[in-house]
Amino acid sequence: MTQVELARRIRSSQPRVAKAELGDASVSLELLVRAILAPGASV
């Protein structure tokens, strides 16, 4: 799944997903949880 696809599924933006991947501390816990629970997301 691409960052763009994940962003759409969790109602966020690709730049925010990229920040989360890089471990940026400004990313909210809510965003991380939505990404984990996104339908079709894989680890």
N, C-alpha and C positions, 0 to 999 in steps of 0.2 A: 504494500500500500504506500502510495506517495504521501508526502507532506500535505499536498493540496487535497487529496482525497480524505485524509484524516481530518484536516481542518474543516472540510465541509460536513463530515459526519458529526463532529463535536461542536459545530456552530462557532468556529473560531477562524483565525487567519493563518496562512502558511508561515508568516514570520514568527508568530507566537509558537507554533509547533516547532519551528527550527530552534527557537530559544530554549524550549523545553528539552529538546534532544541534546543541546549543548550544556544543559545543567544550569541555565540562568536562574538565579535566585529570585528574580522578579516574577517568575511564572507562578500562577496561583495553584494551590492544592486542588481546587475545583477543576481546573483545566486538566491537570494530571489524572484525576479520577475519571473524568469524562473520556479521556483518551484510553485509559485502561478498559473501561466498560463499553467502548464503542463497538457496535455490532460489526463483526467481521475483522476486528483488529487482531493482529497476531503479535506474539512476543518474540 
